[in-house]
């Protein structure tokens, strides 16, 4: 039996909560539509024509776990980002427009309570995906590997800690290590697996509570002698991917 797509997620704003999708149309050379389209830059660190920048220039869970306590929703058609906390709306604005961005910037300036560097700023750059790699890639998480990690942590590990785009079920734990350099079909799309994803302190944050309650990189090193979980893939042929679609190495 081939592996199947169990879950699809995008992260419209780097560092904020995921949005679950039923299906997505992948384009060659691109990540998921609207995935990491925006980021929250530290004050004074954004270059208007700078293109992609490393994650140290942005607010991320690696350093600012308070971000995980926010529930966010981005409407691709209107450009509106809605931010809730404990089920109550706390901010809303069209982040494709200066006025809307300013509203959201003001919220983050207050919410971060002076812990961010300068005044946080929502940023967007045409043609840029603010992932952890300069090339726009798709991340794939093998749910069996996450399950095997629980043997080491001795407690449940939410797969959302790894902020993946495509979560697959039905293959053996850590099989993804053998996928690197190979191509695979995922639904109607074709992807090339390019590298393993080394994990950082962002995975220590519980995506539900915002608590920094585990040490995932240490658990990976202790149990498996590496800090990898998941793989990056390049979309080489466009196609639609839906929940329940098969994935198969070619």
N, C-alpha and C positions, 0 to 999 in steps of 0.2 A: 504494500500500500504506500503511495506517495505521501509526503508530508502535505498538510493542508494549511491554508491561511486561517488562523484562529481569530486574529484581531488586527485592525488597521488603525493607526493613530497619526495625527499630524500635530505639530506644535507651532501655531501661527506666530507666537511671540517667544523667542528664545528665553528659557528659564521659567516660563509660566505653564499652566496646566495643559494636558493633552485634550484633543477632540477626537472622539471615536467615529470612524467612517464605516459605512456599509460597503462602499466600493470607491475606487479612485482610478482615474485615467493617468497613466504614467507616460511621460514623453522622454525620448532618448536624450541623454545628457543632462537630465534635470532630476531634482528630488520630487517629493510629493508636492502638488500644487499648494501654495501658501505655507508650506512647512518652513519654519524659521525665516519667514518673510520679514519679520520685524525683530528688533532686539532692543534692550534697554541699556543704553550706553552710559558710562560714567560721565559726569559733567566735565566738559572741556576736552574729552578724548576722541570725539567723533570728527573724522575728516569728511567733508561733504562729498568729495570725489575719491575717497580712499578705497572703495570696494570692500572686499572681505577683510575682516580683522580677527585675530585670535580671541578666544573666549575671555582672556584676562581683561579685555576692554569693556566687558559687559557685566551686568548683574546676572549671576547664575546661581543655581542651588549649591554649587561647590563652596561658595562663600556666604551666600545670603539665603539661608534655609527658610526665612520668613516668607519667601515667595511661594512656597508650597502650600501655605495656608489660604491662598487665594484660588477661587474658582473663576475661570475666564472662558468667554465665548466670543469668537470672532465671526462676524457675518461678512463673507467674501463679497457679496453684492453691494452692501451699503458701506463697507469699510468700518463698521462700528465694532469696537471692542467693549464688552460688558464685563465688569469685574465685580464679583461677589465675595463676601466673607461670611461664613457660617450661614449661608443661604440668603443673606441680605445684600442687595445691590449697594456698592460703595462708590462706584465710578462708572462712567459711560462716555464714550466719545468716538468720533470718526477719526481713526488714526492715520488715514490717508490724507488728511487735511490739517493745516497748521493749527486751527482753533481746537479741533478735537485732540490733536497730539498734546497741545498745551494743557488741556484739562487732565489728561492721563499723566502727564509729567508732574503736574501739581499733586496729584494723588500719591504718586510714588515718592516724591520728595517728603511728604508728610508721613507716609507709611513706613519708610525706611528709618525714620527717627534719627536722621543725621549719620547713620551707619554707612551709607554709600559715599563714594568719592565724588564730591561736588553734587550738583543737582542732576538726578537721573533724567535721561532724555530718550523717548521712543524714536528709533531711527529706522529708515528703510532706504535701500539702495537698489535701483533698477538692475535687474539681472543677477543680484547677489542673494545667495541663501546663507544665512548666518549659522551654519552648522559648525562642527568642530574641525572640519576640513575645508580647505580652500575650494576644492572641487565639490559641486553639489552631488551628494550621494544619498542612497537609501539605506537605512539601518535595519537589519534583520535579527530578531531575537529567537533563539531556539528555546521554547518553553520547557523542554525536558532538561536542558542545562540549568535553568533557574531552579527547577525542582530538585536536581542533584545537588545544587549549592545548599539547599535547605538541610542536607545531611550534615553539613559543616556548621551552619549557623544554628541548627537545632531550633529553628523557629521559622514561620512562614516568611517568604521573600516575595514581595509584590513585584511582578514583572515590570510594572510602570516605573520602578526605580531606574531602569535602564533606558527609558525614554526612546524606545524603538518605534519604527514606523510599521514594520511587518512582523507580527509574531506568528511563528509556525509551530504546529504540533504534529506528532506522529513519526519523529525520527529519534534515534538514540541520543542520549546526552553527549554534548560536545562534538557531535558529528560535524558541526560547522567549521571546525578546524581543518577538515579535509576538503572543504569547498573552495578554499582560497585559490584563485587563479583559474577557476572553472566557471562555466556559464550554467545558468539554470532558468527554467521557465517558471514564472509565477503568474498564474492565470493566463492571460493573453500576452503578457509582457515577457521580455527576455532580459536577464540581468547577468552581469559578470561580477563575481565576488572578488573584491580587490584586497581587503585586509581585515584582520581582527580588530576589535574595538577594545583598547585598553581602558580600564575603568578608573575613575577618579573619585574624590570625596563627595561629589554630587550624589552618588548612589547611596551614601550613608543616610540620606534624608528620607523619612517616610513621606511618600507623596500624598498621603491622606491627611496626616496631622501636621506636617512640617517639622517634626522632631528629628534631630540628628541622633538616631537611636541604634545604629549598627555601624560596623566597619567592614563594608563589602570588599574593598580591595585586599584588606588583610585576610579575610575569609577565603577569597580566591587563591591568594598566595599560599595560605596554610593548607588548603585542601587539594589544590591542583597545580601548584608551583608556577602559576601565571596569574595575571590580573585581568585577563580577557573575558568578556562575555558579550557575544554577538559579533556580527560581521558587517562591514560596509560593502555595498554593492553599487555598481554603475549601471544605469539603465541603458542598454544597447539597442533595444528594439521596443517601440512604443506598444502599449496595450492596456486593456482594462483589467484591474485586479479587484476581486470581490471576496468577501468573507466566504470560506468554504472551498475556495479554488485550490486545485492541486499545485504543488511545486515539485519540480523534478530536475535533477542534474542532467545536462546534455553533453 
